[in-house]
Amino acid sequence: YRQGPWKNREAVELATLKWVYWFNNRRILSSIGNIPPPEAEARFYAQQKSHALAA
């Protein structure tokens, strides 16, 4: 995810925000099954809900 050089501080801040969004929501993690973190979180809570219903 390499970009730059940036023209001013605002450009750096915007690029940083975009990178943080990508890092937290879009990147693929092999440790959780080659899916993005939000998908893993949704699967986890769906599984918890189904276990609670079964109990």
Summary of the structure (lengths in Angstrom):
residues: 55
radius of gyration: 17.2
end to end distance: 44.9
largest distance: 57.9
contacts: 102
relative contact order: 0.09
helix: 69%
strand: 4%
